[in-house]
Amino acid sequence: MNIRFTETQWERMTNHIKEYYDEIGRVKDAFHNGMLFGGTCYAVGIDGISAGFMSVSDGWDGGKMLTGFHLTENYRSAAGDVLMTLIRDYDVRAALTATNDKEFCSVIMRVPSGTFRTQAYNYTYGEPDKPADFPAECLTEIRADELDRLDSETDGQWSDCLHDPALHFYKLEKDGEILGYGAYCTMPFNEDYADIGNFTLPQYRRKGVGRSILIHLAQVVRSKGLEPVAGCWAGNMESIPTIRSAGFIPENKLCYVQFD
């Protein structure tokens, strides 16, 4: 078996990407989507046939990290050989995979040894049990000249993407006071979904602000014909109950795997 990896552009992998998303149900959060398509894309060739793609990024703990893995159905029996060749030839020491990506998870389990940990949780939308604490009219889209204030008041949460046209920013305001901010973003090759997030100013936390932002942003997204999704780091014990109380339902996890 002749396995070959060729660096290429994501746009040249659109058929494989569509096949991949159709299989996993297209549900991904913006963080993982960014890791996937922010990595270097490699076309996988097996005996001269286009068999799938890989995404390889700089690792968090040295070496390289595998953030995407997909082979067409006809070549999945070779997945173990493909992965071990990639690990050997490209100094891949870790992987980031979503639990709804059964193919990726399955091949990672074939690595003889490794350390798994839950990195993040992803959620899809469901109806909240009770209405938002603040009415919908309190949430308004912010102007371009308000982005600097948003950046300074949100601990730089969106600093690296303030001017990304895929992001749309909002503020929750009452009686002239800004209580928190929210945003939704669309994702490349995943056009049916929008990832939403929020930041509540410290002095207004535990008052229903974050929950209200998520509920109203979900309705904004749905009004545009998109399905809202959300996510948070596994250790963010404040965001998890907020997301769930806003009506979001656990969908899958992101797992970080460090190869021994």
Buried (B, 14 or more C-beta within 10 A) or exposed (E): EEBEBEEEEBEBBEEBBEBBBEBBEBBBBBBBBBBBBEBBBBBBBBEEEBBBBBBBBEBEEEBBBBBBBBBBEEBBEBBBBBBBBBBEEBEBBBBBBBBBBEBBBBBBEEBEEBEBEEBBBBBBBEEBEEEBEBEEEBBEEBEEEBBEEBBEBBEEBBEEBBEEEEBBBBBBBBEEEBBBBBBBBBBBBBEEBBBBBBBBBEEBBEBBBBBBBBBBBBBBBEEEEBBBBBBBBBEEEEBBEBBBBBBBEEBBBBBBBBBE
